[in-house]
Amino acid sequence: MADTRMTQDTSSGQGKPLGPVAAVFVAAGIGSVVLGLLTTLAEASKGISDFLQLNARVGPLSGKTIFATVAFLVLWGIFHVMWKDKEFEAKKIFTWTAVMVAIAVLLTFPIFFQLFAAD
């Protein structure tokens, strides 16, 4: 199995650090989890559902997607600045991102979030 860590000297221009790629992947994973959490919380609380309803025709989905997208973009920018020259092991970054996306899918799955429905 090939080693996924970069070993080239990035200062000479021969290779690029994995930091910017890690930044977008980790931010996407966290943004996905934010969407999942907001979905479950909106189901559990009428107040949160009302807060997330930024557009009456769309309902709380408008707030869920906007807040999750903002979280992704803000975190991507922060992580990019912090990690632009850093090296990461690709396998770990991709594994953590996959775990976060799997958690997000669970949180947005109707059978799961309906368990928290506010009656």
DRENPA-3360 file (N, C-alpha, C; in nm, 2 decimals, always signed):
BEGIN
1 = MADTRMTQ = +0.08/-0.12/+0.00/+0.00/+0.00/+0.00/+0.09/+0.12/+0.00 ~ +0.06/+0.22/-0.08/+0.14/+0.34/-0.09/+0.12/+0.43/+0.03 ~ +0.23/+0.50/+0.07/+0.23/+0.59/+0.18/+0.17/+0.72/+0.12 ~ +0.07/+0.77/+0.19/+0.00/+0.89/+0.15/+0.05/+1.02/+0.20 ~ +0.15/+1.01/+0.29/+0.21/+1.14/+0.34/+0.31/+1.19/+0.23 ~ +0.31/+1.33/+0.22/+0.40/+1.39/+0.13/+0.54/+1.41/+0.20 ~ +0.64/+1.38/+0.12/+0.77/+1.39/+0.18/+0.86/+1.49/+0.11 ~ +0.80/+1.55/+0.00/+0.88/+1.65/-0.08/+0.90/+1.78/+0.00;
9 = DTSSGQGK = +1.00/+1.85/-0.03/+1.03/+1.98/+0.03/+0.94/+2.08/-0.04 ~ +0.84/+2.14/+0.03/+0.75/+2.23/-0.03/+0.81/+2.37/-0.06 ~ +0.92/+2.40/+0.01/+0.98/+2.53/-0.01/+1.04/+2.55/-0.15 ~ +1.08/+2.43/-0.21/+1.14/+2.44/-0.34/+1.04/+2.44/-0.46 ~ +0.91/+2.43/-0.43/+0.81/+2.43/-0.53/+0.79/+2.30/-0.60 ~ +0.86/+2.19/-0.55/+0.84/+2.06/-0.61/+0.72/+1.99/-0.56 ~ +0.66/+2.03/-0.45/+0.54/+1.96/-0.40/+0.45/+2.07/-0.33 ~ +0.33/+2.03/-0.31/+0.24/+2.12/-0.24/+0.20/+2.06/-0.11;
17 = PLGPVAAV = +0.19/+2.14/-0.01/+0.14/+2.08/+0.12/-0.01/+2.04/+0.11 ~ -0.04/+1.94/+0.19/-0.18/+1.89/+0.19/-0.27/+1.98/+0.28 ~ -0.22/+2.08/+0.35/-0.30/+2.16/+0.44/-0.42/+2.22/+0.38 ~ -0.41/+2.29/+0.26/-0.53/+2.35/+0.20/-0.64/+2.25/+0.17 ~ -0.60/+2.13/+0.13/-0.69/+2.02/+0.10/-0.76/+1.97/+0.23 ~ -0.67/+1.96/+0.33/-0.73/+1.91/+0.46/-0.83/+2.02/+0.51 ~ -0.80/+2.14/+0.49/-0.89/+2.25/+0.54/-1.03/+2.24/+0.48 ~ -1.03/+2.22/+0.35/-1.17/+2.21/+0.29/-1.24/+2.08/+0.32;
25 = FVAAGIGS = -1.16/+1.97/+0.34/-1.23/+1.84/+0.37/-1.28/+1.85/+0.52 ~ -1.20/+1.89/+0.61/-1.24/+1.90/+0.75/-1.36/+2.00/+0.76 ~ -1.35/+2.11/+0.70/-1.46/+2.21/+0.70/-1.59/+2.15/+0.65 ~ -1.58/+2.08/+0.54/-1.70/+2.02/+0.48/-1.76/+1.91/+0.57 ~ -1.67/+1.84/+0.64/-1.72/+1.74/+0.74/-1.80/+1.81/+0.85 ~ -1.74/+1.91/+0.90/-1.80/+1.99/+1.02/-1.93/+2.05/+0.97 ~ -1.93/+2.11/+0.85/-2.05/+2.18/+0.80/-2.16/+2.08/+0.78 ~ -2.13/+1.95/+0.74/-2.22/+1.85/+0.73/-2.28/+1.81/+0.86;
33 = VVLGLLTT = -2.20/+1.80/+0.96/-2.25/+1.77/+1.10/-2.34/+1.89/+1.15 ~ -2.30/+2.01/+1.12/-2.38/+2.13/+1.16/-2.52/+2.11/+1.10 ~ -2.53/+2.08/+0.97/-2.66/+2.06/+0.90/-2.74/+1.95/+0.97 ~ -2.67/+1.84/+1.01/-2.74/+1.73/+1.08/-2.79/+1.77/+1.21 ~ -2.71/+1.84/+1.29/-2.75/+1.88/+1.42/-2.87/+1.98/+1.41 ~ -2.86/+2.07/+1.32/-2.97/+2.17/+1.30/-3.10/+2.10/+1.26 ~ -3.09/+1.99/+1.18/-3.21/+1.92/+1.14/-3.27/+1.85/+1.26 ~ -3.19/+1.78/+1.34/-3.24/+1.71/+1.46/-3.29/+1.81/+1.56;
41 = LAEASKGI = -3.22/+1.92/+1.58/-3.27/+2.02/+1.68/-3.40/+2.09/+1.64 ~ -3.41/+2.11/+1.51/-3.54/+2.17/+1.46/-3.66/+2.08/+1.48 ~ -3.63/+1.95/+1.47/-3.74/+1.85/+1.49/-3.77/+1.84/+1.64 ~ -3.67/+1.87/+1.73/-3.69/+1.85/+1.87/-3.75/+1.98/+1.94 ~ -3.73/+2.09/+1.87/-3.77/+2.21/+1.94/-3.85/+2.31/+1.84 ~ -3.97/+2.34/+1.88/-4.05/+2.44/+1.80/-3.98/+2.57/+1.79 ~ -3.92/+2.62/+1.90/-3.85/+2.74/+1.90/-3.73/+2.75/+1.80 ~ -3.65/+2.64/+1.80/-3.54/+2.63/+1.71/-3.59/+2.62/+1.56;
49 = SDFLQLNA = -3.70/+2.55/+1.54/-3.76/+2.54/+1.41/-3.80/+2.67/+1.36 ~ -3.87/+2.75/+1.45/-3.91/+2.88/+1.41/-3.80/+2.98/+1.38 ~ -3.69/+2.97/+1.46/-3.57/+3.05/+1.44/-3.51/+3.02/+1.31 ~ -3.51/+2.89/+1.27/-3.44/+2.86/+1.14/-3.53/+2.89/+1.02 ~ -3.65/+2.93/+1.04/-3.74/+2.96/+0.93/-3.71/+3.10/+0.88 ~ -3.61/+3.11/+0.79/-3.57/+3.24/+0.74/-3.66/+3.28/+0.62 ~ -3.72/+3.19/+0.56/-3.81/+3.21/+0.45/-3.94/+3.13/+0.47 ~ -4.05/+3.19/+0.47/-4.18/+3.12/+0.51/-4.21/+3.01/+0.40;
57 = RVGPLSGK = -4.18/+3.04/+0.28/-4.21/+2.94/+0.17/-4.12/+2.81/+0.18 ~ -4.00/+2.83/+0.23/-3.90/+2.72/+0.24/-3.91/+2.65/+0.38 ~ -3.95/+2.73/+0.48/-3.95/+2.67/+0.61/-3.82/+2.67/+0.68 ~ -3.80/+2.58/+0.78/-3.67/+2.58/+0.86/-3.56/+2.53/+0.77 ~ -3.58/+2.47/+0.66/-3.47/+2.42/+0.57/-3.39/+2.54/+0.53 ~ -3.45/+2.66/+0.51/-3.37/+2.78/+0.47/-3.26/+2.81/+0.57 ~ -3.30/+2.81/+0.70/-3.20/+2.84/+0.80/-3.09/+2.73/+0.82 ~ -3.14/+2.60/+0.81/-3.05/+2.49/+0.82/-2.94/+2.50/+0.72;
65 = TIFATVAF = -2.98/+2.51/+0.60/-2.88/+2.51/+0.49/-2.79/+2.64/+0.49 ~ -2.85/+2.75/+0.52/-2.77/+2.88/+0.52/-2.67/+2.87/+0.64 ~ -2.71/+2.83/+0.76/-2.62/+2.83/+0.87/-2.51/+2.72/+0.85 ~ -2.55/+2.61/+0.79/-2.44/+2.50/+0.77/-2.34/+2.55/+0.66 ~ -2.39/+2.62/+0.56/-2.30/+2.67/+0.46/-2.21/+2.78/+0.51 ~ -2.26/+2.86/+0.60/-2.18/+2.97/+0.66/-2.07/+2.90/+0.75 ~ -2.11/+2.80/+0.83/-2.02/+2.73/+0.91/-1.91/+2.67/+0.83 ~ -1.94/+2.61/+0.72/-1.84/+2.55/+0.62/-1.75/+2.66/+0.57;
73 = LVLWGIFH = -1.80/+2.77/+0.52/-1.72/+2.87/+0.46/-1.63/+2.94/+0.56 ~ -1.68/+2.97/+0.68/-1.60/+3.03/+0.78/-1.49/+2.94/+0.83 ~ -1.52/+2.81/+0.85/-1.42/+2.72/+0.90/-1.32/+2.69/+0.79 ~ -1.36/+2.68/+0.67/-1.27/+2.66/+0.56/-1.16/+2.77/+0.55 ~ -1.21/+2.90/+0.56/-1.12/+3.01/+0.57/-1.02/+3.01/+0.68 ~ -1.07/+2.98/+0.80/-0.99/+2.97/+0.92/-0.89/+2.86/+0.91 ~ -0.93/+2.74/+0.87/-0.84/+2.62/+0.86/-0.74/+2.65/+0.75 ~ -0.78/+2.71/+0.64/-0.69/+2.73/+0.53/-0.57/+2.82/+0.57;
81 = VMWKDKEF = -0.61/+2.93/+0.64/-0.50/+3.02/+0.69/-0.41/+2.95/+0.79 ~ -0.47/+2.87/+0.88/-0.39/+2.80/+0.98/-0.31/+2.68/+0.92 ~ -0.36/+2.62/+0.82/-0.29/+2.50/+0.77/-0.23/+2.51/+0.63 ~ -0.22/+2.63/+0.57/-0.18/+2.64/+0.43/-0.04/+2.59/+0.41 ~ +0.05/+2.59/+0.50/+0.18/+2.53/+0.48/+0.21/+2.40/+0.56 ~ +0.10/+2.34/+0.61/+0.12/+2.23/+0.70/+0.10/+2.10/+0.62 ~ +0.16/+1.99/+0.67/+0.14/+1.86/+0.61/+0.05/+1.78/+0.70 ~ -0.03/+1.70/+0.63/-0.12/+1.61/+0.70/-0.11/+1.47/+0.63;
89 = EAKKIFTW = -0.15/+1.37/+0.70/-0.16/+1.24/+0.64/-0.30/+1.23/+0.58 ~ -0.30/+1.21/+0.45/-0.42/+1.21/+0.37/-0.52/+1.11/+0.42 ~ -0.48/+0.99/+0.45/-0.57/+0.89/+0.50/-0.64/+0.93/+0.62 ~ -0.58/+0.99/+0.71/-0.64/+1.04/+0.84/-0.75/+1.15/+0.81 ~ -0.71/+1.24/+0.73/-0.80/+1.35/+0.69/-0.93/+1.29/+0.62 ~ -0.91/+1.21/+0.53/-1.02/+1.15/+0.45/-1.11/+1.06/+0.54 ~ -1.04/+0.99/+0.64/-1.12/+0.90/+0.73/-1.20/+0.99/+0.82 ~ -1.14/+1.09/+0.88/-1.22/+1.18/+0.97/-1.33/+1.25/+0.90;
97 = TAVMVAIA = -1.31/+1.29/+0.77/-1.42/+1.35/+0.70/-1.53/+1.25/+0.67 ~ -1.49/+1.13/+0.63/-1.60/+1.03/+0.61/-1.68/+1.00/+0.74 ~ -1.61/+1.00/+0.85/-1.68/+0.97/+0.98/-1.78/+1.09/+1.01 ~ -1.73/+1.21/+0.98/-1.82/+1.33/+1.01/-1.94/+1.32/+0.91 ~ -1.92/+1.29/+0.79/-2.03/+1.28/+0.69/-2.13/+1.17/+0.73 ~ -2.07/+1.06/+0.77/-2.16/+0.95/+0.82/-2.25/+0.99/+0.94 ~ -2.19/+1.06/+1.03/-2.27/+1.12/+1.14/-2.37/+1.21/+1.09 ~ -2.34/+1.30/+1.00/-2.43/+1.39/+0.94/-2.55/+1.32/+0.87;
105 = VLLTFPIF = -2.52/+1.22/+0.80/-2.62/+1.14/+0.73/-2.72/+1.08/+0.83 ~ -2.66/+1.03/+0.94/-2.75/+0.97/+1.05/-2.84/+1.08/+1.10 ~ -2.78/+1.20/+1.13/-2.86/+1.31/+1.19/-2.97/+1.36/+1.10 ~ -2.95/+1.35/+0.97/-3.05/+1.40/+0.87/-3.14/+1.29/+0.82 ~ -3.13/+1.17/+0.88/-3.21/+1.05/+0.83/-3.34/+1.06/+0.91 ~ -3.46/+1.07/+0.84/-3.59/+1.09/+0.91/-3.62/+0.99/+1.02 ~ -3.58/+0.87/+1.00/-3.61/+0.77/+1.11/-3.54/+0.81/+1.24 ~ -3.42/+0.87/+1.23/-3.34/+0.91/+1.34/-3.40/+1.04/+1.40;
113 = FQLFAAD = -3.41/+1.15/+1.32/-3.44/+1.28/+1.38/-3.59/+1.28/+1.42 ~ -3.67/+1.20/+1.37/-3.81/+1.19/+1.42/-3.83/+1.13/+1.56 ~ -3.72/+1.07/+1.60/-3.72/+1.02/+1.74/-3.73/+1.13/+1.84 ~ -3.68/+1.25/+1.80/-3.67/+1.37/+1.88/-3.79/+1.46/+1.86 ~ -3.89/+1.42/+1.79/-4.00/+1.51/+1.75/-4.07/+1.57/+1.87 ~ -4.09/+1.70/+1.87/-4.16/+1.77/+1.98/-4.31/+1.75/+1.95 ~ -4.38/+1.69/+2.04/-4.52/+1.66/+2.02/-4.60/+1.77/+2.07;
% end
